Amino acid sequence: MASKEVLSKIKVIVFIAVLIFLDLLTKNLASNNLKYGLSNETFFPFVDFLLIYNSGIAFGIFNDQGIYASYFLLILTLLICSYLIWLIYKEKDFKKKIALSFITGGAFGNILDRINDGKVTDFLHLKLMDFSFFVFNLADLFITIGAILIIYFEIIYKIKDEQRDKTS
């Protein structure tokens, strides 16, 4: 029984490490191969490559607020990651551990990128026709996937619990 639990924890750690690696690899590729601020059409229907650097948080909030704001965001994200790791450790459901791992891997990817120069590399530009939604990176995508999965699992488990209560 204990070895199964250890194997589960190892799988989660490896999964998080792979997510961080993929995120940092793609950010490095984007930084080395794209020109800052110039949009490049891609083969994806609604996504272009557009290299920008975000010193703020999601959607450019608090962008260019100075080095102290960047350090504050770094510390805040580290605290959130610590909490996420605690949640993963306490969680018994492997599916929820994976969902939390998506969020943790994405958060650590952005932390490691921010540590380098106080900014996060974004390069995927979501747009529909001529309307620009936002520019993001794989870490942001991982965080979003994890959040959607957590919401999904909570809804599914709640429905299952309600059905179980009705049949009892």
Order of alpha helices (4+ residues) and beta strands (2+ residues): alpha-beta-beta-alpha-alpha-beta-beta-alpha
